[in-house]
Amino acid sequence: MLLSSYNGAEATERRILRGEVPAARGRRVFVQRSSDDGRTFSAPREITARVKKPGWRWYATGPGHASP
């Protein structure tokens, strides 16, 4: 499983913290899956609504951890 985050180019940390960025351009979280040990991955699927708490503004995924 690979988690990643996205935000629009204008969505700086400062602007996000001030609440100046619309949700669609702010931090969003995606998950991708691999069934071949990371050689290829599925298309990103957005999971922001499931993992972001309502009061959060700035957050990030990572650092990652995997077991051998």
C-alpha positions in Angstrom: 0.0 0.0 0.0 1.3 3.5 -0.9 -0.1 6.6 0.7 0.5 10.0 -0.8 -0.8 13.5 -0.3 -1.6 16.3 -2.8 -2.4 20.0 -2.7 -2.6 22.7 -5.3 0.5 24.7 -6.1 -0.9 27.9 -4.5 -1.8 25.9 -1.3 1.3 26.8 0.8 1.5 25.6 4.3 0.9 29.1 5.5 -2.2 29.6 3.4 -3.6 26.2 4.5 -3.0 27.0 8.2 -4.8 30.3 7.8 -7.8 28.5 6.2 -7.4 30.4 2.9 -7.4 27.4 0.6 -10.6 25.7 -0.6 -10.8 22.0 0.3 -10.5 20.9 -3.3 -7.1 22.6 -3.6 -5.9 21.8 0.0 -4.4 18.7 1.3 -5.9 15.5 -0.1 -4.8 11.9 0.7 -4.7 9.0 -1.8 -3.9 5.3 -1.6 -2.5 3.0 -4.2 -2.0 -0.8 -4.0 0.5 -3.2 -5.6 0.1 -6.9 -6.1 3.6 -7.4 -7.6 5.9 -6.2 -4.8 5.9 -2.6 -5.9 6.7 -3.0 -9.6 3.4 -1.5 -10.6 0.6 0.3 -8.6 -3.1 0.8 -9.1 -4.5 4.2 -10.0 -4.7 6.6 -7.0 -7.9 6.4 -5.0 -8.8 9.4 -2.8 -9.4 8.6 0.9 -9.3 12.1 2.4 -12.9 12.0 3.7 -12.1 8.7 5.6 -8.8 9.8 7.1 -8.8 13.6 7.7 -10.3 14.8 10.9 -12.7 17.9 10.5 -10.4 20.4 12.3 -7.2 19.4 10.5 -5.7 21.9 8.1 -2.0 21.0 7.5 -1.0 17.3 7.6 1.2 14.9 5.6 1.7 11.3 4.9 4.9 9.6 5.8 7.5 8.7 6.6 6.6 5.3 5.5 7.3 1.9 7.0 7.2 -1.5 5.4 8.2 -4.9 6.5 10.3 -7.2 4.4 
